[in-house]
Amino acid sequence: MICTVFILLTATLAWYLYWKCTYWKRNNIPTAKGCYPLFGHMLAVIAMQKAPGVLIEEIYNEYKDCSMVGFYKGLVPSLVIREPNLVKSVLLTNLSSFPINGFRVQKDVDPLFAYHPFFTHGEKWLNGRKRLTYAFTSGKLKILFVAVNGVCKKFQDYLDRRVNSNDKYEVELKYLFSKFTGEIAANASMGIDGRCFGDVDDPLAFDQIGKNFFEPNFFSRFLLNIVTLFPSVNRFTKIKFTKKELEQMFTTLVKENLEHRRKESTPRYDFLEIMVQLEKEEGKQLPLDVLTAGVFTFYIDGFQTSSITLSFIGFQLAMHQDVQERLREEVKTVLEKHGGVLTYEAVKEMTYMDQVICESQRYYSTLSMMIKICTEECELEGSDGLKCRVKPGTEIIIPTYGLQKDPRYWSDPETFDPDRFSEERKHEIDKMTFMPFGEGPRMCVGMRLALLQIKCCLAILLKGYKLELSAKTKLPLKLLHFVFLTEAEGGLWVHLSKL
């Protein structure tokens, strides 16, 4: 009997796995090679031998003649869409069928992250987005620019202390730019000193706090890989993305700041002050956890994604001296026009800088892919005649890397060419093949502030310093094997010297 039961259970399990892993075959959708029982196509990712974005890019490139390709995240059927019209369908036309992002957190585990617009949907997402949209209007950005400009002066002083007139300062770009974005996050979120520009790294500085959060040890990375790739697992494991100490620190800082602000009328130039103004307009106080989550969102988004974007831009400028020199000339010309002062209006006039930023984002996208969850049945149809009736629970993968380097949409895509985003040529770009901040109603609401701080940082750097690539940078670049964001293995090292 025992043998019979064992055989029956084994046969049942085998049949179940076969049934799950032939889902795409039964639906006449091409399936990626390399599927393993239980793990699906994710074995190399789980073992941290390959970044998820690299895996998706490989699938994208291997099936050049298909509009969509099926694969499996464990036993969950996922669909890689390879055409701009399909991306438009998911992000715009049929958004109501795909309202949820693939990365999810639980409120009882990560209360601050649970309010982040990226992880929410429905009424909670709508309310959170309204508050952030209010904070990032043109008028409010001019208020926040005061804080950004103050950090620019600190950044200038820091560079002057580091770079002697005849010497070169070797520095890893992510490390350098994290100081700038960490200080921005502290100053522009709550109007406090981020302590990022000291001559010795301060463990309580906002850049070091962020570094500890985003650069966990190998074991923590492995666990985060698992719960991010397979969110349902965290219903049982209850693994936190945010350390308890970090939550308590932000809650205390916001609470203490609010007590002072609600009693005084001194003008401030930061995100928390804008939220206090919103309270006055609405005639009611926002809950402390909502305000803390807003400030935390401001910090996380502004600190990490912007520093990564800046580091890859710096790398490209060091690699392409002609582009660096042309951009430097624009910065100097615009600043001279504005009396040598970096103003909000001056930053807006730096159009070639916009091109450089866009091309760097195309070449090395901060987010390697976007993941959407189907909640309402919807049909997708490719130009090759492939049709897929997407069922609720299915994951849709938008391969940012693949689309942004596909020669069908970009001429000579491996060449770094900012002029492809010039006024004369940018009309050639298919909107759904370049989405550094996402697209549609759920695109990044902080995009304008992110670009503002990136442009300010580059202006300060280029007007006085030259970037040259260091031998410490490992070429060709390899991406770190982690889920969230794109980073280079070994770092991006340069030499800075005064002009």
Solvent accessible surface area in square Angstrom, and as a share of the most:
residue,aa,sasa,rsa
1,M,191,0.85
2,I,149,0.76
3,C,96,0.58
4,T,79,0.46
5,V,73,0.42
6,F,134,0.56
7,I,111,0.56
8,L,110,0.55
9,L,116,0.58
10,T,67,0.39
11,A,55,0.43
12,T,84,0.49
13,L,99,0.49
14,A,56,0.43
15,W,152,0.53
16,Y,95,0.36
17,L,27,0.13
18,Y,137,0.52
19,W,114,0.40
20,K,59,0.25
21,C,31,0.18
22,T,18,0.11
23,Y,40,0.15
24,W,1,0.00
25,K,147,0.62
26,R,96,0.35
27,N,53,0.27
28,N,123,0.63
29,I,5,0.03
30,P,40,0.25
31,T,48,0.28
32,A,7,0.05
33,K,156,0.66
34,G,49,0.47
35,C,47,0.28
36,Y,112,0.42
37,P,85,0.53
38,L,108,0.54
39,F,85,0.36
40,G,0,0.00
41,H,11,0.05
42,M,4,0.02
43,L,66,0.33
44,A,29,0.22
45,V,1,0.00
46,I,20,0.10
47,A,50,0.39
48,M,20,0.09
49,Q,129,0.57
50,K,53,0.22
51,A,7,0.06
52,P,3,0.02
53,G,3,0.03
54,V,41,0.23
55,L,18,0.09
56,I,4,0.02
57,E,42,0.19
58,E,77,0.34
59,I,9,0.04
60,Y,2,0.01
61,N,65,0.33
62,E,96,0.43
63,Y,33,0.13
64,K,129,0.55
65,D,133,0.69
66,C,27,0.16
67,S,1,0.00
68,M,0,0.00
69,V,0,0.00
70,G,0,0.00
71,F,1,0.01
72,Y,1,0.00
73,K,7,0.03
74,G,5,0.05
75,L,41,0.21
76,V,60,0.35
77,P,25,0.15
78,S,0,0.00
79,L,0,0.00
80,V,0,0.00
81,I,0,0.00
82,R,4,0.01
83,E,16,0.07
84,P,17,0.11
85,N,77,0.39
86,L,3,0.01
87,V,0,0.00
88,K,102,0.43
89,S,17,0.11
90,V,0,0.00
91,L,4,0.02
92,L,65,0.32
93,T,98,0.57
94,N,45,0.23
95,L,35,0.17
96,S,85,0.55
97,S,7,0.05
98,F,0,0.00
99,P,36,0.23
100,I,29,0.14
101,N,16,0.08
102,G,3,0.03
103,F,11,0.05
104,R,92,0.34
105,V,23,0.13
106,Q,46,0.21
107,K,106,0.45
108,D,108,0.56
109,V,10,0.06
110,D,1,0.00
111,P,51,0.32
112,L,10,0.05
113,F,12,0.05
114,A,7,0.05
115,Y,39,0.15
116,H,17,0.07
117,P,16,0.10
118,F,63,0.26
119,F,29,0.12
120,T,7,0.04
121,H,92,0.41
122,G,47,0.45
123,E,119,0.53
124,K,81,0.34
125,W,39,0.14
126,L,72,0.36
127,N,60,0.31
128,G,8,0.08
129,R,45,0.16
130,K,123,0.52
131,R,50,0.18
132,L,12,0.06
133,T,67,0.39
134,Y,42,0.16
135,A,0,0.00
136,F,16,0.07
137,T,56,0.33
138,S,52,0.33
139,G,46,0.44
140,K,36,0.15
141,L,4,0.02
142,K,103,0.44
143,I,48,0.24
144,L,0,0.00
145,F,17,0.07
146,V,72,0.42
147,A,13,0.10
148,V,0,0.00
149,N,33,0.17
150,G,30,0.29
151,V,0,0.00
152,C,1,0.01
153,K,132,0.56
154,K,73,0.31
155,F,0,0.00
156,Q,40,0.18
157,D,78,0.40
158,Y,1,0.01
159,L,0,0.00
160,D,59,0.31
161,R,113,0.41
162,R,62,0.23
163,V,1,0.01
164,N,88,0.45
165,S,87,0.56
166,N,146,0.75
167,D,74,0.39
168,K,118,0.50
169,Y,37,0.14
170,E,62,0.28
171,V,5,0.03
172,E,25,0.11
173,L,0,0.00
174,K,23,0.10
175,Y,75,0.28
176,L,0,0.00
177,F,0,0.00
178,S,10,0.06
179,K,3,0.01
180,F,0,0.00
181,T,0,0.00
182,G,0,0.00
183,E,1,0.00
184,I,3,0.01
185,A,1,0.00
186,A,0,0.00
187,N,23,0.12
188,A,0,0.00
189,S,0,0.00
190,M,0,0.00
191,G,39,0.38
192,I,40,0.20
193,D,90,0.46
194,G,0,0.00
195,R,120,0.44
196,C,2,0.01
197,F,21,0.09
198,G,35,0.33
199,D,92,0.48
200,V,125,0.72
201,D,63,0.33
202,D,33,0.17
203,P,102,0.64
204,L,111,0.55
205,A,1,0.01
206,F,9,0.04
207,D,4,0.02
208,Q,27,0.12
209,I,20,0.10
210,G,0,0.00
211,K,93,0.39
212,N,82,0.42
213,F,25,0.11
214,F,27,0.11
215,E,65,0.29
216,P,27,0.17
217,N,100,0.51
218,F,141,0.59
219,F,133,0.55
220,S,34,0.22
221,R,42,0.15
222,F,70,0.29
223,L,51,0.25
224,L,21,0.11
225,N,1,0.01
226,I,34,0.17
227,V,2,0.01
228,T,4,0.02
229,L,4,0.02
230,F,34,0.14
231,P,19,0.12
232,S,57,0.37
233,V,52,0.30
234,N,7,0.04
235,R,147,0.54
236,F,170,0.71
237,T,65,0.38
238,K,95,0.40
239,I,38,0.19
240,K,73,0.31
241,F,20,0.08
242,T,1,0.01
243,K,116,0.49
244,K,115,0.49
245,E,122,0.54
246,L,15,0.07
247,E,11,0.05
248,Q,101,0.45
249,M,54,0.24
250,F,0,0.00
251,T,49,0.28
252,T,68,0.40
253,L,42,0.21
254,V,0,0.00
255,K,105,0.45
256,E,88,0.39
257,N,20,0.10
258,L,5,0.03
259,E,88,0.39
260,H,114,0.51
261,R,8,0.03
262,R,91,0.33
263,K,175,0.74
264,E,68,0.30
265,S,110,0.71
266,T,81,0.47
267,P,98,0.62
268,R,72,0.26
269,Y,99,0.38
270,D,2,0.01
271,F,1,0.00
272,L,0,0.00
273,E,23,0.10
274,I,0,0.00
275,M,5,0.02
276,V,3,0.02
277,Q,59,0.26
278,L,14,0.07
279,E,9,0.04
280,K,147,0.62
281,E,123,0.55
282,E,89,0.40
283,G,67,0.65
284,K,131,0.55
285,Q,123,0.55
286,L,17,0.08
287,P,75,0.47
288,L,63,0.32
289,D,67,0.35
290,V,18,0.10
291,L,3,0.02
292,T,1,0.01
293,A,1,0.01
294,G,17,0.16
295,V,0,0.00
296,F,1,0.00
297,T,5,0.03
298,F,11,0.04
299,Y,0,0.00
300,I,11,0.06
301,D,48,0.25
302,G,15,0.15
303,F,1,0.01
304,Q,4,0.02
305,T,48,0.28
306,S,2,0.01
307,S,0,0.00
308,I,1,0.01
309,T,12,0.07
310,L,0,0.00
311,S,3,0.02
312,F,5,0.02
313,I,0,0.00
314,G,0,0.00
315,F,9,0.04
316,Q,4,0.02
317,L,0,0.00
318,A,7,0.05
319,M,85,0.38
320,H,54,0.24
321,Q,70,0.31
322,D,106,0.55
323,V,12,0.07
324,Q,0,0.00
325,E,81,0.36
326,R,120,0.44
327,L,0,0.00
328,R,8,0.03
329,E,90,0.40
330,E,30,0.13
331,V,0,0.00
332,K,84,0.36
333,T,86,0.50
334,V,13,0.08
335,L,13,0.07
336,E,139,0.62
337,K,144,0.61
338,H,48,0.22
339,G,65,0.62
340,G,50,0.48
341,V,83,0.47
342,L,15,0.07
343,T,36,0.21
344,Y,21,0.08
345,E,86,0.39
346,A,0,0.00
347,V,3,0.01
348,K,130,0.55
349,E,66,0.30
350,M,0,0.00
351,T,84,0.49
352,Y,14,0.05
353,M,0,0.00
354,D,51,0.27
355,Q,23,0.10
356,V,0,0.00
357,I,2,0.01
358,C,35,0.21
359,E,0,0.00
360,S,2,0.01
361,Q,9,0.04
362,R,2,0.01
363,Y,32,0.12
364,Y,36,0.14
365,S,3,0.02
366,T,19,0.11
367,L,54,0.27
368,S,15,0.10
369,M,13,0.06
370,M,24,0.11
371,I,7,0.04
372,K,7,0.03
373,I,13,0.07
374,C,1,0.01
375,T,58,0.34
376,E,100,0.45
377,E,73,0.33
378,C,11,0.06
379,E,78,0.35
380,L,1,0.01
381,E,86,0.39
382,G,6,0.06
383,S,96,0.62
384,D,69,0.36
385,G,49,0.48
386,L,38,0.19
387,K,111,0.47
388,C,5,0.03
389,R,115,0.42
390,V,1,0.01
391,K,85,0.36
392,P,78,0.49
393,G,45,0.43
394,T,4,0.02
395,E,7,0.03
396,I,0,0.00
397,I,1,0.01
398,I,0,0.00
399,P,1,0.01
400,T,3,0.01
401,Y,16,0.06
402,G,3,0.02
403,L,0,0.00
404,Q,1,0.00
405,K,43,0.18
406,D,10,0.05
407,P,95,0.60
408,R,124,0.45
409,Y,53,0.20
410,W,7,0.02
411,S,78,0.50
412,D,94,0.48
413,P,16,0.10
414,E,108,0.48
415,T,60,0.35
416,F,14,0.06
417,D,37,0.19
418,P,6,0.04
419,D,46,0.24
420,R,10,0.04
421,F,20,0.08
422,S,14,0.09
423,E,128,0.57
424,E,130,0.58
425,R,76,0.28
426,K,94,0.40
427,H,141,0.63
428,E,116,0.52
429,I,34,0.17
430,D,63,0.32
431,K,127,0.54
432,M,10,0.04
433,T,0,0.00
434,F,31,0.13
435,M,7,0.03
436,P,36,0.22
437,F,36,0.15
438,G,13,0.13
439,E,22,0.10
440,G,11,0.11
441,P,62,0.39
442,R,37,0.13
443,M,51,0.23
444,C,52,0.31
445,V,29,0.16
446,G,16,0.15
447,M,57,0.26
448,R,102,0.37
449,L,12,0.06
450,A,15,0.11
451,L,46,0.23
452,L,11,0.05
453,Q,3,0.01
454,I,2,0.01
455,K,11,0.05
456,C,0,0.00
457,C,0,0.00
458,L,0,0.00
459,A,0,0.00
460,I,13,0.06
461,L,0,0.00
462,L,0,0.00
463,K,73,0.31
464,G,22,0.21
465,Y,3,0.01
466,K,71,0.30
467,L,0,0.00
468,E,47,0.21
469,L,48,0.24
470,S,4,0.02
471,A,109,0.85
472,K,106,0.45
473,T,9,0.05
474,K,121,0.51
475,L,90,0.45
476,P,113,0.71
477,L,29,0.14
478,K,134,0.57
479,L,29,0.14
480,L,53,0.26
481,H,62,0.28
482,F,26,0.11
483,V,8,0.05
484,F,44,0.18
485,L,33,0.16
486,T,6,0.03
487,E,34,0.15
488,A,9,0.07
489,E,60,0.27
490,G,43,0.41
491,G,15,0.14
492,L,5,0.03
493,W,63,0.22
494,V,0,0.00
495,H,51,0.23
496,L,0,0.00
497,S,17,0.11
498,K,77,0.33
499,L,108,0.54
